Amino acid sequence: MRQYNSLRDIRTDIANGQVSCRQLTEQYLRNIREKAELNAFLEIFEEEALAQADAVDRKLANGTAGKLAGMVIGIKDVLAYEGHSLQASSQILNGFKSLYTASAVQRLLAEDAIIIGRQNCDEFAMGASNENSSFGNVLNADDPTRVPGGSSGGSAVAVQADLCLASIGSDTGGSVRQPASFCGVIGLKPTYSRISRYGLIAYASSFDQIGLITKDVEDAALLLEVIAGADGMDSTASQREVPAYSQLLQTDKKYKIGYIRDCFEREGLETEVKDAILGVKDMLRDAGHEVEGVDFPYLDFMVPTYYILTTAEASSNLGRYDGVKYGYRSDNVTDLTSLYKKTRAEGFGAEVQRRIVLGTFVLSADYYDAYYTKAQKVRRLIKEKTDELLQQYDFLILPTAPTTAFKIGENTANPLAMYLADIFTVQASLAGVPAISIPVGRDANGLSIGLQLMTRSFEEPQLLAFSNYILDKITVDA
């Protein structure tokens, strides 16, 4: 059976009788078993996925199938799915099964998506390399000695290695876009509030956003069209009408584009990454778009601001995992205090513990104003400056990550180096604007390079259409 890169191709072959949803699902299940060493999936819903496939085949036959019929999807292990295990790749939730289904997952099922399994990730979505999972590293399919990025590394590798057509992940500070860059796929973080967070395990609530990983822009648009929108279970979800994103992917407009000069002048940006992104910038200028360099004076403040605020929120959100109500509980306890201490010390991994401690520190009475309050003020400055630039320009372009996929273990001894892997992605998260990573080349080692695009809040139609335009142009020029 052929390898599919888009739902459009799948639906064409289904209509021509060349493949059925069951055959397609069986092929993905074989791929998962054959590539088990990548460690992308924590659990496969084999019998359930095949039953869903059979049901979708019947709907296709009688003309009642939904928009996503034929799409086989994996979900990151931070999204609730009733009756299925939910662990956030952590031992603290060992044995826990979800009592309800996330709104985004429910909307996928309602449109006949086939959910094939739950995917490995950094524990509680905290990481940039997928080395923090309590179930072991996810390996990059292009080079198994290298990381896939994080925290949605399992989700990105699953799409990269043809273990499913698309994945649903989460993006707090780049956790969909950065692994998409490392794995050569498309990663979309919508506007904050565009997708309901109901059923998404919280890391940092004012940043967390469900995101999409695909091989094709149209698939990302269709998925967003299905899962976006108001939700009575999430008061922070936007009430705005959801456009038909998948019908708005053509554009012949000449855009005004700003590229952030500070990013390209930064030490640590690999030359091949820099050259690839600047090459796209020059291509767009040659195609008649207006492209200008812009200054962003807060680049050095973004990572510290992001980590102060997200760890503060994490220290609060993760307080609920205490061994009393659900999940893991230490056996070696003598009283309530020891139950809390030992359960959390044994159940949480090192990185999660580090972020809880840091968050508790910045929220403490003696340091609240010195760190947390100042970080909130800087976040406001970053958002205002980003919004100001996006009033002048249709898009901002910059690298998704400063490097291609690095070696497993290369940065684990240096948390600061690992945190700096997020330097180009946290801006969109701090500002709450939509951003996408698209693959625009490979380095000398064959590793993927991602270009990041940002635009104004709720202008995903423009973002998706322009991403599609760039990818088409790269393909034609190649």
C-alpha positions in Angstrom: 0.0 0.0 0.0 1.3 3.5 -0.8 2.3 6.0 1.8 -0.2 8.8 2.1 0.7 12.4 2.8 -2.8 13.9 2.8 -6.4 13.0 3.5 -7.3 14.2 0.0 -5.2 11.4 -1.5 -6.8 8.8 0.9 -10.3 9.9 0.0 -9.5 9.7 -3.7 -8.3 6.1 -3.3 -11.2 5.2 -1.1 -13.6 6.5 -3.8 -11.8 4.5 -6.5 -12.0 1.3 -4.4 -8.2 1.1 -4.0 -8.2 1.2 -0.2 -10.6 1.0 2.7 -10.4 2.5 6.1 -9.8 -0.9 7.6 -6.9 -1.6 5.2 -5.4 1.8 5.9 -5.7 1.3 9.7 -4.1 -2.2 9.4 -1.2 -0.6 7.5 -0.6 2.0 10.2 -0.8 -0.7 12.9 1.8 -2.7 11.0 4.0 0.3 10.7 3.7 1.0 14.5 4.8 -2.6 15.3 7.7 -2.5 12.8 9.0 0.8 14.1 8.4 0.1 17.8 11.9 1.2 18.6 11.0 4.8 17.9 8.9 4.6 21.1 6.3 7.1 19.6 3.3 5.4 21.1 2.6 4.5 24.7 -0.6 2.5 23.9 -2.3 1.3 20.7 -6.0 1.1 20.5 -5.9 -1.7 18.0 -9.3 -3.4 18.3 -11.1 -0.1 18.9 -9.4 1.5 15.9 -10.3 -1.4 13.6 -13.9 -1.3 14.8 -14.0 2.5 14.2 -12.5 1.9 10.7 -15.2 -0.7 9.9 -17.9 1.8 11.1 -16.4 4.6 8.9 -16.3 2.3 5.9 -20.0 1.6 6.3 -20.7 5.3 6.6 -18.7 6.0 3.4 -20.7 3.4 1.6 -24.0 4.9 2.5 -22.9 8.5 2.2 -23.1 9.6 5.8 -19.4 9.9 6.6 -18.0 12.9 8.4 -15.3 15.4 7.2 -12.4 13.3 8.7 -13.4 9.9 7.4 -10.2 8.1 6.4 -8.0 10.1 8.7 -6.1 8.0 11.2 -5.0 10.1 14.2 -2.8 9.7 17.2 -3.3 11.8 20.4 -0.7 13.1 22.7 -0.8 11.6 26.2 -2.2 14.8 27.7 -5.6 14.6 26.2 -8.5 12.9 27.9 -10.3 10.0 26.2 -13.0 8.3 28.3 -12.1 4.8 29.4 -8.5 5.1 28.2 -5.3 5.6 30.2 -4.1 9.2 30.7 -0.7 9.7 32.2 1.1 12.7 30.7 4.0 10.3 30.4 4.4 10.4 34.2 4.4 7.7 36.9 2.3 10.1 39.1 -0.8 9.1 37.1 0.1 5.4 36.8 -3.1 3.4 36.6 -5.4 6.3 35.9 -8.1 6.1 33.3 -10.0 9.2 32.1 -13.6 9.6 33.1 -14.5 11.8 30.2 -13.3 12.8 26.7 -11.6 16.1 25.8 -13.8 18.4 23.6 -11.2 18.4 20.8 -11.1 14.6 20.8 -14.9 14.3 20.9 -15.1 16.6 17.9 -12.6 14.4 16.0 -14.7 11.3 16.7 -17.9 13.1 15.7 -16.4 13.7 12.2 -15.3 10.0 11.9 -11.6 10.3 12.6 -10.0 7.0 13.6 -8.0 7.3 16.8 -5.2 4.8 16.8 -3.4 5.4 20.1 -1.9 7.7 22.7 1.6 9.1 22.0 4.7 9.5 24.1 5.7 13.0 25.3 7.9 14.8 27.8 6.4 14.4 31.3 3.5 16.8 31.7 4.6 18.4 28.4 7.7 19.8 30.1 10.7 19.5 27.7 12.2 20.4 24.4 13.6 17.0 23.4 11.2 14.2 24.6 14.0 12.9 26.9 11.8 13.6 30.0 9.2 10.9 29.5 9.1 8.3 32.3 8.6 5.8 29.4 11.9 6.5 27.7 13.1 8.6 24.9 11.3 9.0 21.6 13.8 8.6 18.7 13.9 10.8 15.6 13.0 8.6 12.5 15.6 10.5 10.3 18.4 9.7 12.7 17.7 7.5 15.8 20.7 9.0 17.6 18.9 12.4 17.7 16.0 13.8 19.6 12.6 14.5 17.9 12.1 17.7 19.8 9.5 18.2 22.5 7.3 18.0 24.2 5.1 16.6 21.4 8.0 14.5 20.2 6.0 11.2 20.0 3.2 13.0 18.0 5.7 14.5 15.5 7.6 11.2 15.0 4.3 9.3 14.5 3.5 11.5 11.5 7.1 11.6 10.3 7.4 7.8 10.3 4.0 7.2 8.8 2.5 5.7 11.9 -0.6 7.8 11.5 -1.7 10.5 9.1 -1.9 13.3 11.7 -1.4 13.9 15.4 -3.1 16.1 18.0 -0.5 17.6 20.4 -0.2 20.5 22.8 1.9 23.7 22.5 2.8 25.7 25.6 6.0 27.4 24.4 6.6 25.6 21.1 5.9 22.0 21.9 4.2 21.4 18.6 6.2 23.7 16.4 9.7 22.8 17.5 9.3 19.0 17.1 7.6 19.6 13.8 10.8 21.5 12.8 13.0 18.6 13.9 10.9 16.0 12.2 10.2 17.7 8.9 6.4 18.0 9.3 3.9 20.8 9.8 3.1 22.1 13.3 0.3 24.6 13.9 -0.3 26.5 17.2 -3.6 28.4 16.8 -4.5 31.6 18.5 -4.8 31.2 22.3 -8.5 30.3 23.0 -9.2 29.2 19.4 -9.5 25.5 20.6 -11.1 24.5 23.8 -8.7 23.2 26.5 -11.3 21.1 28.2 -9.8 17.7 28.7 -6.2 18.9 28.2 -4.0 18.2 31.2 -2.8 21.6 32.4 0.9 22.6 32.5 0.6 26.4 32.3 -3.0 27.4 31.7 -2.5 30.9 30.3 -0.2 29.4 27.6 -1.4 25.9 26.9 -3.0 25.4 23.5 -3.9 22.2 21.6 -2.0 22.1 18.3 -1.9 20.1 15.1 0.8 18.0 13.4 0.4 17.0 9.8 2.2 16.4 6.5 -0.2 18.7 4.6 -1.5 22.2 5.2 -5.0 21.3 4.0 -5.1 18.6 6.6 -4.1 21.0 9.3 -6.8 23.4 8.1 -9.5 20.7 8.1 -8.5 19.6 11.6 -8.7 23.1 12.9 -12.0 23.6 11.2 -13.4 20.6 13.1 -12.0 21.1 16.6 -12.0 24.9 16.9 -14.8 26.9 18.4 -16.8 27.8 21.4 -17.3 25.2 24.2 -19.6 25.4 27.2 -17.0 23.3 29.1 -14.3 26.0 28.7 -15.0 29.6 29.5 -11.7 30.7 28.0 -12.6 29.3 24.6 -13.3 32.0 22.0 -16.9 32.6 20.9 -15.8 33.7 17.4 -17.3 31.9 14.5 -15.0 29.2 13.0 -14.2 29.8 9.3 -14.1 27.0 6.7 -10.3 27.0 6.9 -9.9 24.2 4.4 -11.7 26.2 1.7 -9.5 29.3 2.2 -6.1 28.0 1.2 -5.5 29.8 -2.1 -4.0 33.2 -2.1 -2.5 35.5 -4.8 -2.1 38.5 -2.6 1.3 40.2 -2.2 2.1 40.4 1.5 4.2 42.7 3.6 6.6 40.5 5.6 8.9 41.3 8.5 11.9 39.1 9.4 13.2 39.6 12.9 16.8 40.7 12.4 17.7 39.9 16.0 17.1 36.2 15.5 19.5 36.0 12.6 22.3 37.9 14.4 22.1 35.6 17.4 25.0 33.4 18.5 24.0 29.8 18.5 21.9 30.0 15.3 23.3 27.3 13.0 24.6 28.6 9.7 22.6 26.1 7.7 19.4 27.0 9.5 20.1 30.7 9.0 20.8 30.3 5.3 17.7 28.2 4.7 15.4 30.8 6.3 17.1 33.7 4.6 16.8 31.8 1.4 13.0 31.7 1.7 13.0 35.3 2.6 14.9 36.2 -0.6 12.6 33.9 -2.6 9.5 35.8 -1.3 11.1 39.1 -2.1 11.8 37.9 -5.6 8.2 36.8 -6.0 7.0 40.4 -5.4 6.3 40.4 -1.7 7.5 43.3 0.4 10.1 41.9 2.9 11.8 44.1 5.5 14.0 43.5 8.5 12.5 44.5 11.8 13.9 44.9 15.3 12.6 43.1 18.3 14.4 44.4 21.4 13.0 41.8 23.9 14.5 38.6 22.5 16.9 38.1 25.4 14.0 38.5 27.9 11.6 36.0 26.3 12.9 32.7 27.6 13.4 34.0 31.2 9.9 35.5 31.2 8.4 32.3 29.7 10.0 30.0 32.3 9.2 32.2 35.3 5.5 32.4 34.3 5.0 28.8 33.2 6.8 27.3 36.2 4.7 29.5 38.5 1.5 28.2 36.9 2.8 24.6 36.8 3.5 24.7 40.6 -0.1 25.5 41.1 -1.6 23.2 38.5 0.4 20.1 39.6 -0.5 20.5 43.2 -3.5 18.2 42.6 -1.3 15.2 42.1 -0.7 14.3 45.7 -1.5 10.6 46.0 -4.8 11.2 47.8 -7.4 11.2 45.0 -6.1 9.3 42.0 -2.9 8.0 40.4 0.2 6.8 42.0 0.5 6.6 45.8 3.7 5.8 47.7 3.6 2.7 49.9 6.4 3.9 52.2 4.4 6.5 54.2 3.7 7.0 57.9 1.4 10.0 57.9 -0.3 12.5 55.6 2.7 14.7 55.2 5.0 11.8 54.3 2.2 10.6 51.8 2.4 14.0 50.0 6.2 14.2 50.0 7.0 10.6 49.1 4.3 10.3 46.5 5.4 13.5 44.7 9.1 12.7 45.0 8.7 9.2 43.6 6.0 10.0 41.0 7.4 13.1 39.4 10.5 13.0 37.3 13.5 15.3 37.7 12.5 18.0 35.2 9.0 18.3 36.6 10.3 18.6 40.1 12.7 21.2 39.0 10.0 23.3 37.5 7.7 22.9 40.5 10.5 24.1 42.8 11.3 27.0 40.5 7.6 28.0 40.3 7.1 27.8 44.0 10.2 30.0 44.5 9.1 32.8 42.2 5.6 32.8 43.8 7.0 32.9 47.4 6.3 36.1 49.4 9.9 37.3 49.4 10.3 36.9 45.6 6.9 37.4 44.1 7.4 41.0 43.1 11.0 40.6 42.1 10.2 37.8 39.6 6.6 36.9 38.9 5.2 40.5 38.9 8.1 41.7 36.7 7.7 38.8 34.3 4.0 39.6 33.9 5.0 43.2 33.0 7.6 42.0 30.5 5.0 39.6 29.0 2.8 42.6 28.4 5.7 44.5 26.7 6.4 41.5 24.5 2.7 41.1 23.5 2.4 44.8 22.8 5.5 44.9 20.6 4.5 41.8 18.7 1.0 43.2 18.1 2.5 46.5 17.0 4.7 44.7 14.4 1.8 42.6 13.2 -0.2 45.8 12.6 2.6 46.9 10.2 3.3 43.5 8.6 1.1 40.6 7.6 3.6 38.1 8.8 6.7 37.8 10.9 9.2 35.1 9.8 12.0 33.6 11.8 13.5 30.2 12.4 11.5 27.7 14.4 14.5 26.5 16.3 18.2 27.7 16.4 19.4 24.2 15.4 18.4 21.0 13.7 17.7 18.0 15.9 20.5 17.6 18.4 22.0 14.4 19.7 20.2 12.5 22.5 21.9 13.4 25.8 23.7 16.4 24.3 21.8 19.0 26.5 20.5 16.9 29.4 23.2 18.0 31.8 22.6 21.7 31.0 18.9 22.7 31.6 19.6 26.3 30.5 20.9 25.1 27.1 17.7 23.0 26.8 15.5 25.9 27.7 17.2 28.1 25.0 15.9 25.6 22.4 12.6 27.5 22.8 14.0 30.9 22.2 12.2 31.4 18.8 8.9 29.8 19.6 8.0 31.4 23.0 7.3 34.8 21.4 4.0 33.6 19.8 3.1 31.8 23.1 3.7 34.9 25.2 1.7 37.1 22.8 -1.1 34.5 22.2 -0.9 34.8 18.4 -1.0 31.9 15.9 2.2 30.5 14.6 3.1 27.6 12.3 6.3 25.7 11.5 6.8 24.4 8.0 9.7 22.4 6.6 11.8 24.4 4.2 15.0 22.3 3.8 17.6 20.0 5.3 21.1 20.4 6.5 24.2 18.4 5.4 23.2 15.6 7.8 19.8 15.3 6.2 18.0 16.8 9.2 15.0 19.0 8.8 14.9 22.8 9.0 11.7 24.6 10.0 10.5 28.1 9.1 8.2 29.8 11.5 5.4 32.2 10.5 3.4 34.4 12.9 0.4 36.5 12.2 -2.3 38.4 13.9 -4.7 36.8 16.4 -7.5 34.7 14.7 -6.0 35.2 11.2 -5.4 31.5 10.8 -6.9 31.5 7.3 -4.2 33.9 6.1 -1.5 31.9 8.0 -2.5 28.6 6.5 -2.9 30.0 3.0 0.5 31.6 3.0 2.1 28.5 4.4 0.5 26.5 1.6 1.8 29.1 -0.9 5.4 28.9 0.4 5.5 25.1 0.4 4.1 25.0 -3.2 6.7 27.5 -4.3 9.5 25.6 -2.7 8.3 22.4 -4.4 8.1 24.1 -7.8 11.5 25.7 -7.5 13.1 22.4 -6.3 
